[in-house]
Structure formats: structure tokens, C-alpha cells
Amino acid sequence: MNTRRAGKAPAGLPGPSLTIDRWPESERPREKLLERGAQALSDAELLALLIGSGTPGRSAVQVARELIAGAGSSLRELLNADRESWKRHRGIGDARFAAIQAAVELTRRHLQEPLRKGSALSDPDATRRFLVAQLRDRRYEVFCGLFLDNRHRLIAFEEIFRGTIDGASVYPREVARQTLAHNAASFIAAHNHPSGCLEPSQADELVTRRLQQTLALVDVRLLDHFIVGDGQCFSFAENGLL
């Protein structure tokens, strides 16, 4: 017979009679962040702050740990999971999924800021970080472009063509049309390889040459073409292919 009194939580779990200020420090990520900074928090604690609250018998930190464990202990896989995958977890609905996706998108936009304020060429690492954040985890191939002004500052970043897991058709005339629409002086092309391989194909090299020739006709310079693999970028310009 269970003689535990109602309202008393099992050891280590916050219960209905245990106020948040009496939780163990490991279960109070907000206070830990304010005192020691966000870098002091674990992945689960950071995720718990976005989740906001737990479920009966489970703190937000415990919910977060279960979410990460369910994604093979990979925060990256979890954040890239689709809406239905998230909602299969108890305590995760549309509101919490939306909050997490908003945080991910804010990170991507934050990485875009250096390209808007300074030259994309003067800080190539910032360009790489931005492109990796945008393209690394796409499950299909996309061709995108950075439209730049005459000081090589970012005017816009757009997905121009979308393909399948192993290719996307690229039409240089459409790229030229969009550069004119943005009044861009130069252009950086980028596409991803969902396989993670960085080596350019013959088709990649052919498209790059055709892009360069077509953009030159409208007085727009193709500065580079990046291939994004698994966390890394291949630069056509740096490898003498442009």
C-alpha cells in the first residue's frame, strides 16, 4: 500500500507544494542564467527556459532532457525536427514549438547583422557562419543568393531555387533578373549538399561559369560561390574556380 501523503513530490522532483524558489539550483535555470550568464547553462536548461514550464511531476528541465534524449542526445536533430515530431512529446504543443522555432530564427537573423553593417568580403568567416546556419540542415538542395551593394554590404538574402535531396536546377537569367530587382552591384551564390560532401560537381562548376558570364552582362560581379556541407563551406573563389 502506498502511504505517501498527497501533495508531496518524489525526491528530486518539484511537486505542487514546492514553490520554485525552493527548487534545487539545477531546476532553476532562469536564476542560474541571471547570476552566472547563459553560457553556464546546459542544453537542457536553455531549452527549459524556452519551454517555460513542466508538466505534473516533471519540471521544465526534465521535459527538456527527455526531448534531447529522444533526439539521440543531439540538440541539432531536435531543433530540426518537424512540428509533429515535437508534439508527440507530452507537454509540447503548438505554443511551445512556435517559441522554440522563433528562437532558432532569431539566431539565424543575428548572424546576418555583420553582413548588413560591414563588407561581406572583409569578414568571410561571418559569411560562412551565416550560410552554414541557413543551409546546413536543409534536407533538400537549395540555391540561394546574397545580394550586395557597391560596398559589398548585404541588401538581401533569398532562396532562389529549391530542388530535391540531390540537386536543384539553376537558371542564371532568373538570378540576373533578381539582382537587377534588388539594384545589387555584386552577388554571392550559395547552395547546400544535403549529403554533407563539400566537393563541387561538374554541374556546380558549369553553373558557376554560366552565372559569372550572365551577371557580367548586367554589370554585376559574381564574388563567390559557396557550397555548404555539414558545418563547413567550400569557396569557389578561394580554390581558384572563379
C-alpha positions as CSV (number, residue, x, y, z in Angstrom):
1,M,0.0,0.0,0.0
2,N,1.3,3.5,-0.9
3,T,1.4,5.6,2.2
4,R,3.0,8.7,0.7
5,R,1.0,11.8,1.5
6,A,-0.8,13.6,-1.3
7,G,1.0,16.8,-2.4
8,K,4.5,15.5,-1.6
9,A,6.7,15.1,-4.6
10,P,9.2,12.2,-5.0
11,A,12.8,13.0,-4.2
12,G,14.4,15.3,-6.7
13,L,11.1,16.4,-8.4
14,P,9.3,19.6,-7.7
15,G,5.8,19.0,-6.6
16,P,2.6,21.1,-6.2
17,S,3.6,22.1,-2.7
18,L,7.2,23.0,-3.6
19,T,7.5,26.6,-4.8
20,I,10.0,27.5,-7.5
21,D,12.3,29.4,-5.1
22,R,12.8,26.2,-3.1
23,W,13.7,24.0,-6.1
24,P,17.3,22.7,-6.4
25,E,19.6,25.1,-8.3
26,S,19.7,22.7,-11.2
27,E,16.0,23.1,-11.6
28,R,16.1,26.9,-11.6
29,P,17.7,27.8,-14.9
30,R,16.4,31.3,-15.0
31,E,18.1,32.3,-11.8
32,K,21.2,30.5,-12.8
33,L,21.3,32.4,-16.1
34,L,20.8,35.8,-14.4
35,E,23.5,35.0,-11.8
36,R,26.2,33.3,-14.0
37,G,25.3,34.1,-17.6
38,A,23.7,32.0,-20.4
39,Q,26.9,30.2,-21.1
40,A,26.8,28.5,-17.7
41,L,23.6,26.6,-18.6
42,S,23.4,23.2,-20.1
43,D,21.5,22.5,-23.3
44,A,18.6,21.1,-21.3
45,E,18.5,24.2,-19.1
46,L,18.5,26.6,-22.0
47,L,15.7,24.6,-23.7
48,A,13.8,24.6,-20.4
49,L,13.7,28.4,-20.4
50,L,12.0,28.3,-23.8
51,I,9.6,25.6,-22.8
52,G,8.7,27.7,-19.8
53,S,7.1,25.2,-17.5
54,G,6.9,21.5,-17.0
55,T,4.0,19.0,-16.6
56,P,2.7,17.4,-13.4
57,G,5.5,15.5,-11.8
58,R,8.1,16.8,-14.3
59,S,10.0,20.1,-14.3
60,A,10.7,22.0,-17.4
61,V,14.3,20.8,-17.2
62,Q,13.2,17.2,-17.0
63,V,11.0,17.7,-20.0
64,A,13.9,19.3,-21.9
65,R,16.2,16.4,-21.0
66,E,13.7,13.9,-22.3
67,L,13.3,15.9,-25.5
68,I,17.0,15.9,-26.2
69,A,17.4,12.2,-25.2
70,G,14.5,11.4,-27.6
71,A,16.5,13.0,-30.4
72,G,19.5,10.8,-29.8
73,S,21.1,13.3,-27.4
74,S,21.5,15.6,-30.4
75,L,20.3,19.2,-29.8
76,R,20.8,19.8,-33.6
77,E,18.5,16.9,-34.5
78,L,15.9,18.1,-32.0
79,L,15.8,21.7,-33.2
80,N,15.5,20.5,-36.8
81,A,12.6,18.1,-36.1
82,D,9.2,18.9,-37.6
83,R,6.2,20.1,-35.8
84,E,4.5,16.7,-35.5
85,S,7.7,15.2,-34.0
86,W,7.8,17.8,-31.3
87,K,4.1,17.4,-30.5
88,R,4.5,13.7,-29.9
89,H,6.2,14.6,-26.6
90,R,3.9,15.1,-23.6
91,G,3.8,18.7,-22.6
92,I,4.7,20.2,-26.0
93,G,2.0,21.9,-28.0
94,D,1.9,24.5,-30.8
95,A,2.8,27.4,-28.5
96,R,6.0,25.9,-27.2
97,F,7.0,24.6,-30.6
98,A,6.5,28.1,-32.0
99,A,8.6,29.7,-29.2
100,I,11.5,27.3,-30.0
101,Q,11.3,27.9,-33.7
102,A,11.3,31.7,-33.1
103,A,14.4,31.4,-31.0
104,V,16.2,29.4,-33.8
105,E,15.2,32.0,-36.4
106,L,16.4,34.9,-34.2
107,T,19.8,33.2,-34.1
108,R,19.9,33.0,-37.9
109,R,19.0,36.7,-38.2
110,H,21.5,37.6,-35.6
111,L,24.2,36.1,-37.7
112,Q,23.0,38.2,-40.7
113,E,23.7,41.5,-38.9
114,P,27.5,41.7,-39.6
115,L,26.8,41.3,-43.3
116,R,24.4,44.2,-43.3
117,K,26.7,46.6,-41.4
118,G,30.1,45.7,-42.9
119,S,31.6,44.2,-46.1
120,A,30.9,40.6,-46.7
121,L,34.4,40.3,-48.1
122,S,36.1,41.9,-45.2
123,D,34.7,39.3,-42.8
124,P,34.5,36.0,-44.8
125,D,34.1,34.0,-41.6
126,A,30.9,35.9,-40.8
127,T,29.6,35.0,-44.3
128,R,30.4,31.3,-43.7
129,R,28.7,31.3,-40.3
130,F,25.6,32.8,-41.7
131,L,25.4,30.4,-44.7
132,V,26.1,27.4,-42.5
133,A,23.3,28.5,-40.1
134,Q,20.9,28.9,-43.0
135,L,21.7,25.9,-45.2
136,R,23.4,23.2,-43.2
137,D,20.3,21.4,-42.0
138,R,18.1,21.6,-45.1
139,R,17.0,18.1,-46.1
140,Y,16.9,19.1,-49.8
141,E,19.2,21.1,-52.0
142,V,18.5,24.9,-52.3
143,F,20.3,27.6,-54.3
144,C,20.4,30.9,-52.5
145,G,22.0,34.3,-53.1
146,L,23.4,37.2,-51.1
147,F,22.6,40.4,-53.0
148,L,25.2,43.1,-52.1
149,D,25.6,46.8,-52.7
150,N,28.7,48.6,-54.1
151,R,30.4,48.3,-50.7
152,H,29.7,44.6,-50.5
153,R,27.1,45.1,-47.7
154,L,24.1,42.8,-47.6
155,I,20.9,44.1,-49.3
156,A,19.0,40.8,-49.1
157,F,19.4,37.1,-48.7
158,E,17.0,34.9,-50.7
159,E,16.3,31.3,-51.6
160,I,16.0,31.4,-55.4
161,F,15.7,27.7,-56.4
162,R,14.6,24.7,-54.5
163,G,15.4,21.1,-55.5
164,T,15.5,17.6,-54.2
165,I,17.9,15.7,-51.9
166,D,20.5,15.5,-54.7
167,G,20.1,18.6,-56.9
168,A,18.4,21.9,-57.8
169,S,18.0,23.5,-61.2
170,V,19.6,26.9,-61.5
171,Y,18.6,29.4,-64.2
172,P,21.2,32.2,-64.5
173,R,18.8,34.6,-66.3
174,E,16.5,34.5,-63.2
175,V,19.4,35.2,-60.9
176,A,20.3,38.2,-63.1
177,R,16.7,39.4,-63.0
178,Q,16.7,39.3,-59.2
179,T,20.0,41.2,-58.9
180,L,18.5,44.0,-61.0
181,A,15.3,44.0,-58.9
182,H,17.5,44.5,-55.8
183,N,19.7,47.0,-57.5
184,A,22.7,44.8,-56.5
185,A,26.2,45.6,-57.6
186,S,27.6,42.1,-56.7
187,F,26.3,38.7,-55.8
188,I,27.4,35.7,-53.8
189,A,25.9,32.3,-54.7
190,A,25.4,29.5,-52.2
191,H,23.9,26.1,-52.3
192,N,24.0,23.1,-49.9
193,H,24.8,19.5,-50.4
194,P,22.5,17.5,-48.1
195,S,25.0,14.6,-48.2
196,G,27.5,16.8,-46.4
197,C,30.1,16.4,-49.1
198,L,31.9,19.7,-50.0
199,E,33.4,18.6,-53.3
200,P,31.9,20.6,-56.2
201,S,30.4,18.6,-59.1
202,Q,31.0,19.3,-62.7
203,A,27.4,20.7,-62.8
204,D,28.3,23.0,-59.9
205,E,31.4,24.3,-61.9
206,L,29.3,24.7,-65.1
207,V,26.6,26.7,-63.3
208,T,29.2,28.9,-61.7
209,R,30.7,29.8,-65.0
210,R,27.3,30.5,-66.6
211,L,26.3,32.6,-63.6
212,Q,29.5,34.7,-63.9
213,Q,29.0,35.2,-67.6
214,T,25.3,36.1,-67.3
215,L,25.8,38.5,-64.4
216,A,28.6,40.3,-66.2
217,L,26.1,41.2,-69.0
218,V,24.2,43.3,-66.5
219,D,27.3,44.7,-64.8
220,V,27.0,42.6,-61.7
221,R,30.1,40.8,-60.3
222,L,29.9,37.2,-59.0
223,L,32.2,37.4,-56.0
224,D,32.0,33.8,-54.9
225,H,30.0,30.6,-54.9
226,F,29.8,28.6,-51.6
227,I,28.9,25.0,-51.1
228,V,27.6,24.3,-47.6
229,G,28.2,20.8,-46.3
230,D,28.0,19.5,-42.7
231,G,29.1,22.6,-40.8
232,Q,31.7,23.7,-43.4
233,C,31.8,25.8,-46.6
234,F,33.7,25.3,-49.8
235,S,34.6,28.6,-51.6
236,F,35.0,28.6,-55.4
237,A,37.0,31.9,-55.2
238,E,39.4,30.6,-52.6
239,N,40.0,27.4,-54.6
240,G,40.7,29.2,-57.9
241,L,37.5,28.1,-59.6
242,L,36.1,31.6,-60.0
